[in-house]
């Protein structure tokens, strides 16, 4: 028994697994029970819902069961699965039977119950999870953003088809499920990797180095993708999520059920899925978005992996320990043939006098393998002070710690000046309405650089069906909307360093939706 929380739009409830639902996976006859359910599952895939005894035997060979199986054992296995309510048996009154034996073999037909279908699906899912490793796929984030923009266009267009809206919503939920499951699986694998000790240090080093590169690639544009998805969610909610779900319900064409109308449960499931989407990208309660938590986990994992890689490198360069040296010496003493040999070995090992230089290393330790012998290793420079004082260098009084207060104040002042310069640039570029790119004409070079940054972000985004490109700055404060030019005209922008010729795009620069919502929230709190 487990408890399901409402963290992603669900309702707190206790999930109770029916008794004996997975009993077929244990015991001596578990392989036979699993093969029988597999045979019925394969039959269901081909829309065959009922099997006779002979058909069950034939289907068993199709799923890989080739062991000898008597009729009594097969009937007993089917009877046991019926007792566990995984199979059901009905009499085939429409058949024609020539003998009593044929009647006994073909009269009963077996089929999976609803519990049996769920049990077989649960085992298949468990095996799939064991075989998969999870992944952090930026393509899934892009697909979620695309489906949200498509939903917004369909909801805004009253003439669009409800069926198309339903399929688009199903695709969005499928991508969200893929993101959640892959992220959970990859995070589990990542945490196991962080605590694992590889037997082969070379392979272990390569795996962790490749994982660091994989995480860095995923995090490179994660903030921009998350902001784009959050903006798309807000746009759909402005158009009405309830309208979206009602039209999707009409396009789903749910079949009538004997137990009642399936529409309320279907709508409740869609609302829960939408709340799950908000938890990931745009939570309502002010809590951090799940995608931000993923960002922090990946960042911490990169730091931890780099620390582990550093320890592996240090272990490769570290010389043999004193304890291991003494063990090897003890083995030499044990193998000495005579007492004179023992005295000679003692004098050789412990009669060499002071060896304070033994801790010195080559200036570039990486060029000297840890396995290299003393005779093969290149010489190192030994200080003349080592014999007399036991130190390799002269030590003087520690210098006075420099006062960095002035440096801190200068850096803070420079940061404020850069922020003021950035705000001034945004004020110069911002407009109350969309303008053509040629409207800016001649610009200060720093403002021109800010404008180029915004244009580059917008052009890197995939346009929607109307050709609109939407992007935000790295801090999420400014949003740019770029529309294609409606004519062959060209825009010329001039600075003191030269000029830029480009298509005359229609540009709109404004504060992002998140900043606007935050400002309104602060005004309400102040009111």
HELIX and SHEET records of a PDB file:
HELIX    1   1 UNK A   23  UNK A   25  5                                   3    
HELIX    2   2 UNK A   30  UNK A   45  1                                  16    
HELIX    3   3 UNK A   53  UNK A   62  1                                  10    
HELIX    4   4 UNK A   71  UNK A   83  1                                  13    
HELIX    5   5 UNK A  100  UNK A  106  1                                   7    
HELIX    6   6 UNK A  114  UNK A  131  1                                  18    
HELIX    7   7 UNK A  138  UNK A  156  1                                  19    
HELIX    8   8 UNK A  162  UNK A  194  1                                  33    
HELIX    9   9 UNK A  201  UNK A  219  1                                  19    
HELIX   10  10 UNK A  222  UNK A  239  1                                  18    
HELIX   11  11 UNK A  241  UNK A  252  1                                  12    
HELIX   12  12 UNK A  263  UNK A  281  1                                  19    
HELIX   13  13 UNK A  290  UNK A  317  1                                  28    
HELIX   14  14 UNK A  322  UNK A  335  1                                  14    
HELIX   15  15 UNK A  339  UNK A  350  1                                  12    
HELIX   16  16 UNK A  356  UNK A  359  5                                   4    
HELIX   17  17 UNK A  365  UNK A  367  5                                   3    
HELIX   18  18 UNK A  385  UNK A  389  1                                   5    
HELIX   19  19 UNK A  405  UNK A  429  1                                  25    
HELIX   20  20 UNK A  437  UNK A  440  5                                   4    
HELIX   21  21 UNK A  445  UNK A  459  1                                  15    
HELIX   22  22 UNK A  513  UNK A  526  1                                  14    
SHEET    1   A 2 UNK A   2  UNK A   4  0                                        
SHEET    2   A 2 UNK A  13  UNK A  15 -1                                        
SHEET    1   B 2 UNK A  87  UNK A  91  0                                        
SHEET    2   B 2 UNK A 108  UNK A 112 -1                                        
SHEET    1   C 4 UNK A 435  UNK A 436  0                                        
SHEET    2   C 4 UNK A 506  UNK A 511 -1                                        
SHEET    3   C 4 UNK A 478  UNK A 483 -1                                        
SHEET    4   C 4 UNK A 469  UNK A 472 -1                                        
SHEET    1   D 2 UNK A 490  UNK A 495  0                                        
SHEET    2   D 2 UNK A 498  UNK A 503 -1                                        
END                                                                             
